Structures are given as C-alpha cells and as structure tokens.
C-alpha cells in the first residue's frame, strides 16, 4: 500500500515545500526563495532580487495565483534555457509567454454580443 501512496505523498511534500518557500519569501526584505527540482530532489534556494528581471515582470502590484504546470523534461529544459538567455526566471518567462499568447489571440477576434460572423464551408 505504501507504494501506491508514494506519488501522492511526494506531490504533497512538494506542495508543502512550495508553500514554505512562498511564506519565507514574504518575510524577506528583498529577494525570494525558490523551490528547485532536480529529478526527485527538491531544494529551497534564496535568490537575490534581480532588478532587470523584476522590471520586466508584468503586474507586479496585482494579486497572484499559484498554478501547477506539467510538461515533458525536454520542454522544461528548453524553457529554462531560453528564460536564462533572456535573463528571466522560468516563472517570469512563462508568465510573459502566456500573456503574449493571450494578447495575440484576443487581437484577432472581435466579438459583439452572442453573434458570430464569418464564412463557413461544408
């Protein structure tokens, strides 16, 4: 039975470590605490505030929500590499990418009321 519970317990432990990192970050005068994962190993790491990265993060004063995102190891590695090349944290890069995709999507669509317009072919 313990083998069946192991993945759930591991996920709960990661969630607790993430919460601990958030609480520690709130108490720091500057910088933040990151939860870094390498395989099944988790580590809480202090990251000093990067002025350039913080200036590029959108909605600094807005309330934030937490989201768990699952992706392949290969995609995660690519995202981390590109974010580092741009001088951003992985989180800041993902937020900017999602915002850019949403901005691009909403620019092309104009909706008025409940009507759809356009052409259809069957």
DARA-V217926 format. One line per field, one symbol per residue. burial: I if it has 16 or more other C-alpha atoms within 10 Angstrom, else O. A space follows every 50 residues. Layout:
burial->???
//
This chain:
burial->OOOOOOOOOOOOOIOOIIOIIOOOIOOOOOOIIIIOOOOOOOOOOOOOOO OOOOOOOOOOOOOOOOOOOOOOOOOOOOIIOOIOOOOIIIOIIOOIOOOO OOOOOOOOOOOOOOOOOOOOOO
//
